[in-house]
Amino acid sequence: MTRRILLLMADTGGGHRSCAEAVLESLRRRNIKDCQFEMIDILGGYAPFPINKLDALYPPMVRFSQVTWEPGYRLTNTPERSRLLMRTAWPLAQKTAREVLVSQPADLIVSFHPLYNYALLWAKEKEKNDTPMATVVTDLASIHAMWCAPGMVRYMVPTEQAARLASGYGVSRDKIDITGLPISRRFAELTGRPKPDVRRNLDLDPDLPTVLLMGGGQGLGRMYPIARALAATKLDFQLVIVAGRNPTLKLQLQTANWKIPVRIFGFTREIPVLMAASDILVSKAGPSTVAESLAMGLPMIVSGYIPGQEDGNVKVVVRGKAGVYAPKPKLIAQTLHEWLAPGSNALAEYSEATRKLGRPYAADRVADIVCKLVGCQETPD
């Protein structure tokens, strides 16, 4: 009998899709004959209006995080308040939860997004559906209580900090696995590749130090002033900029007059290659971005973070000596001076510390747990 594992994600930042895709990739690479793996977008595919538009609403909410996102995040961040919030939303959420359970029968449900965790667990109870449910937390360290809806068979978290918070939210420690944050296998495959070779394949100067500037998939943060500040340092380096899904920023960058070599990308799935080509990453502290930079041994200058949700990500980088927090363009430029100064060992030291923190095979660890939960076994060739 074929067992079916359902992976639930949504496109609302936080790397929910990329984490689910990484685990799905790991599962499908295995020679498992008796298991079927399926990934669905629970918000875009099943939720009613306006919840199904959260992928479009998320960027502006985050852009004005101190006014909109942070207060709500902190206000609801206790088990009691999360439960109350979801009870209030239950009349709207229960139809979606029931539809998923009925139309997508499974032997195991694995959630990569917290929004419907409570609703699905309550709908399972109401429908007398005994499908086990697990969750993979896609926030790196500062996890919200909503991730920890009681009733999951496993809670897979990226870091020890996240595990401590989950325990504080009432999750039994024996149900928590510290796995690392799932990222694409391409990062592991590119680790250790000679940077000049990777740069040559990208038509970059193979011998110039390379700085990668990013702002997540949406191109968030003050990327243009940061890029201008970096270009004004008169250091000998090349700058690669990923504008993401931000056409205004991309056009602004493309029409600027640059005094250093600059390469500009829009949204791209070649982040593993761009990181492999780079010596330094400048970016906001998104969970997937931090996990990917650690896996690649790529030191990070953290340019910003979403208050509440990404506080802990900055601490992971700074306390682990994998980078520094520099919230202003001038400070970022000063850090670049220090790291690229002739005779400086700073960059090498940060690179070594970064490599020690990386977990490039986290997706395999999550896939191992998922297979054990349903008894899927790899068949020898």
C-alpha positions in Angstrom: 0.0 0.0 0.0 1.4 3.4 -1.0 1.6 5.9 1.8 1.1 9.6 1.0 3.0 12.5 2.7 1.6 15.9 2.3 3.8 19.0 2.6 2.0 22.3 3.3 3.6 25.7 2.6 2.7 29.2 1.6 4.4 32.1 -0.1 4.5 34.7 2.7 8.2 35.2 3.3 10.3 33.3 5.8 11.4 30.7 3.2 8.3 28.5 3.7 8.3 27.4 0.1 12.1 27.0 -0.2 12.3 24.9 2.9 9.4 22.7 1.8 11.0 22.3 -1.7 14.3 21.4 -0.1 12.7 18.6 1.9 10.7 17.5 -1.0 13.9 17.3 -3.1 15.5 15.2 -0.4 12.6 12.8 -0.2 12.3 12.4 -3.9 16.0 11.6 -4.3 15.5 8.5 -2.2 14.7 5.2 -3.7 11.4 4.7 -1.8 8.9 2.6 -3.6 5.9 2.8 -1.2 5.6 6.5 -0.5 4.2 9.4 -2.5 5.2 13.0 -1.7 3.1 16.0 -2.5 3.5 19.7 -1.8 0.6 22.2 -1.8 0.2 25.9 -1.2 -2.5 26.0 1.5 -3.1 29.8 1.3 -2.9 30.3 -2.4 -4.7 27.1 -3.3 -7.3 26.7 -0.6 -7.8 29.8 1.7 -10.6 32.2 1.2 -10.2 35.9 0.3 -8.4 37.9 1.8 -6.2 35.2 3.4 -5.3 33.8 0.0 -3.8 37.3 -0.8 -1.3 37.3 2.1 1.6 36.6 -0.3 1.0 40.0 -1.9 0.2 41.7 1.4 3.2 40.4 3.3 5.9 42.6 1.7 4.2 46.0 2.5 3.3 44.8 6.0 7.0 43.9 6.5 8.2 47.1 4.9 6.3 49.1 7.6 7.1 46.5 10.2 7.4 48.9 13.2 3.8 50.1 12.5 2.1 47.0 11.3 4.0 43.7 11.7 6.0 44.0 15.0 3.1 45.0 17.3 0.9 42.2 16.1 3.8 39.7 16.2 4.7 40.5 19.8 1.1 40.9 21.0 0.1 37.4 19.9 3.3 35.6 20.8 2.2 33.5 23.7 0.4 30.1 23.5 -2.7 31.5 25.1 -3.0 34.5 22.7 -2.1 32.5 19.7 -4.9 30.0 20.5 -7.3 32.9 21.1 -6.4 34.5 17.8 -7.0 31.3 15.9 -10.2 30.6 17.8 -11.4 34.0 16.6 -10.4 33.1 13.0 -11.9 29.6 13.3 -15.2 30.4 11.5 -13.1 31.6 8.5 -10.4 28.9 8.7 -12.4 25.7 9.4 -13.7 25.3 5.8 -10.2 25.5 4.4 -8.8 23.1 6.9 -11.6 20.6 6.3 -11.2 20.9 2.5 -7.5 20.1 2.7 -8.2 17.1 4.9 -10.9 15.8 2.6 -9.4 16.6 -0.8 -5.8 15.7 0.1 -6.0 12.5 2.1 -2.6 11.6 3.6 -0.7 9.3 6.0 1.3 12.3 7.3 0.8 16.0 7.1 4.0 18.2 7.4 3.4 21.9 7.9 6.0 24.5 6.9 3.7 27.4 7.8 2.2 28.2 11.2 -1.0 30.0 10.1 -3.2 26.9 9.7 -1.6 24.6 12.3 -4.3 25.2 14.9 -7.1 25.0 12.4 -5.9 21.8 10.9 -5.5 20.1 14.3 -8.9 21.3 15.4 -10.5 20.2 12.1 -8.8 16.7 12.4 -10.4 16.4 15.9 -13.8 17.5 14.6 -13.7 15.2 11.6 -12.3 12.3 13.7 -9.4 12.3 11.3 -6.4 10.5 12.8 -3.8 11.6 10.3 -0.6 12.5 12.2 0.7 16.0 11.7 4.2 17.4 12.2 5.7 20.9 11.7 9.0 22.2 10.3 9.7 25.6 11.8 11.1 27.9 9.1 12.1 30.7 11.5 15.7 30.4 12.6 15.7 31.4 16.2 12.9 33.8 17.3 10.0 31.4 16.7 6.4 32.5 17.3 4.2 30.5 19.6 1.8 29.8 16.8 4.3 27.3 15.4 3.8 25.2 18.6 0.1 24.3 18.3 -0.4 21.3 20.6 -1.1 18.0 19.0 1.8 17.6 16.5 3.7 14.3 16.6 7.0 16.1 15.9 8.3 19.7 16.0 11.4 20.1 13.8 13.3 23.3 14.6 16.5 24.8 13.2 18.5 25.8 16.3 18.9 25.2 20.0 17.5 28.7 20.6 14.3 27.7 18.8 14.1 24.4 20.8 14.3 26.3 24.1 11.5 28.6 22.9 9.3 25.7 21.8 9.8 24.1 25.2 8.8 27.4 26.8 5.6 27.4 24.7 4.7 24.0 26.2 6.1 21.5 23.7 7.5 18.4 25.3 11.2 18.2 24.7 11.0 14.6 23.5 8.9 15.8 20.6 11.5 18.4 19.4 14.2 17.6 16.9 16.9 20.2 16.1 17.5 19.7 12.4 18.9 23.0 11.1 16.9 25.0 8.5 16.2 23.0 5.3 18.0 24.5 2.3 18.5 23.3 -1.3 21.1 20.6 -1.8 22.8 22.9 -4.4 24.4 24.8 -1.5 26.1 21.6 -0.3 27.1 20.7 -3.8 28.8 24.1 -4.4 30.5 24.3 -1.0 34.3 24.3 -1.5 34.2 25.1 -5.2 37.0 27.4 -6.1 35.5 30.9 -6.2 37.5 32.1 -9.3 36.0 29.2 -11.3 32.4 30.0 -10.2 33.0 33.7 -11.0 34.4 32.9 -14.4 31.2 30.9 -15.2 29.2 34.0 -14.3 31.3 36.3 -16.5 32.6 38.0 -13.3 36.3 38.9 -12.8 37.7 35.7 -11.3 40.3 37.6 -9.3 38.4 40.4 -7.7 36.9 40.1 -4.2 33.1 39.8 -4.6 30.4 41.3 -2.4 26.8 40.0 -2.8 24.0 42.4 -1.8 20.5 41.0 -1.2 17.2 42.0 0.4 15.3 38.7 0.3 13.0 37.6 -2.5 11.2 40.9 -2.3 14.3 43.2 -2.5 13.5 44.7 0.9 15.7 47.1 2.9 17.6 50.2 1.8 19.4 48.4 -0.9 20.1 51.4 -3.2 21.7 53.6 -0.6 23.7 50.6 0.6 24.9 49.9 -2.9 25.9 53.5 -3.4 27.8 53.6 -0.1 29.7 50.4 -1.0 30.6 51.7 -4.4 31.9 54.9 -2.9 34.5 53.2 -0.7 37.1 53.1 -3.6 38.0 49.6 -2.6 39.0 47.1 -5.3 36.1 44.7 -5.5 33.0 43.8 -7.6 29.4 44.1 -6.5 26.6 41.6 -7.3 23.1 42.8 -6.4 19.9 40.8 -6.3 16.9 43.1 -6.5 14.4 40.2 -6.2 10.8 40.9 -7.1 11.3 44.7 -6.9 11.3 46.1 -10.4 11.5 49.7 -9.2 14.8 48.9 -7.3 16.2 47.0 -10.3 15.5 49.9 -12.7 17.1 52.3 -10.2 20.2 50.2 -10.0 20.4 49.6 -13.7 20.2 53.4 -14.5 22.8 54.4 -11.9 26.4 55.4 -12.8 28.7 52.9 -11.2 32.5 53.4 -10.6 33.1 49.8 -9.8 32.1 46.6 -11.6 28.4 45.9 -10.8 26.2 43.0 -11.8 22.4 43.3 -11.2 19.9 40.5 -11.0 16.2 40.5 -10.5 14.5 37.5 -8.8 16.7 34.5 -9.4 17.0 30.9 -8.3 20.8 31.0 -8.7 21.4 32.2 -5.2 23.6 29.1 -4.5 25.9 30.0 -7.4 26.0 33.7 -6.5 26.9 32.8 -2.9 29.6 30.4 -4.0 31.1 33.2 -6.1 31.1 35.7 -3.3 33.4 36.5 -0.4 31.0 38.7 1.6 27.2 38.8 1.9 25.3 42.0 2.8 21.7 41.3 3.5 18.7 41.6 5.9 18.6 38.7 8.4 16.0 36.5 6.7 16.1 32.9 8.1 16.8 31.2 4.8 19.4 33.7 3.8 21.3 33.3 7.1 21.1 29.5 6.9 22.4 29.5 3.4 25.2 31.9 4.1 26.3 29.7 7.1 26.2 26.6 4.9 28.4 28.3 2.3 30.9 29.7 4.9 30.0 33.2 3.6 30.5 35.9 6.3 27.5 38.3 6.6 27.1 42.0 7.2 23.5 42.1 8.5 21.9 45.3 7.1 18.5 44.9 8.9 15.9 42.6 10.2 12.2 42.3 10.8 11.6 43.3 14.4 10.3 40.4 16.5 10.4 37.7 13.9 14.1 38.1 13.0 15.7 39.4 16.3 17.2 36.0 17.0 18.7 35.6 13.5 20.9 38.6 14.1 22.1 37.0 17.4 22.9 33.8 15.6 25.2 35.7 13.2 26.8 38.0 15.7 27.2 35.6 18.6 28.5 32.9 16.3 31.1 35.4 14.9 29.7 34.7 11.5 29.3 38.4 10.8 28.4 41.8 12.2 25.2 43.9 12.5 25.6 47.2 10.6 22.2 48.9 10.1 23.4 52.0 8.3 25.0 52.2 4.9 28.0 54.1 6.3 28.6 51.3 8.9 28.4 48.7 6.2 31.0 50.5 4.1 33.2 50.9 7.2 33.0 47.1 7.9 33.8 46.4 4.3 37.0 48.6 4.6 38.0 46.6 7.7 37.4 43.2 6.1 39.1 44.0 2.8 42.0 46.1 4.2 45.5 44.9 3.1 46.9 42.6 5.8 43.6 42.2 7.6 42.7 38.7 8.9 39.2 39.6 9.8 37.5 38.2 6.7 39.3 34.8 7.0 38.4 34.6 10.7 34.7 35.3 10.1 34.8 32.8 7.2 36.1 30.1 9.5 33.6 30.8 12.2 30.8 30.8 9.6 31.7 27.4 8.2 31.5 25.9 11.7 27.8 27.0 12.1 26.6 25.8 8.7 24.1 22.8 8.4 24.0 22.2 4.6 22.3 18.8 5.0 19.4 20.0 7.2 16.8 19.0 4.6 18.1 15.4 4.7 17.8 15.4 8.5 14.1 16.5 8.2 13.5 13.9 5.4 14.9 11.2 7.6 12.4 12.1 10.4 9.5 12.3 8.0 10.3 8.8 6.6 10.5 7.3 10.1 7.2 8.8 11.1 5.4 6.9 8.3 7.7 3.9 8.1 9.0 4.6 4.6 12.1 2.7 3.8 14.7 3.2 1.1 14.8 0.2 -1.3 18.3 -1.0 -2.2 19.1 -0.8 -5.9 
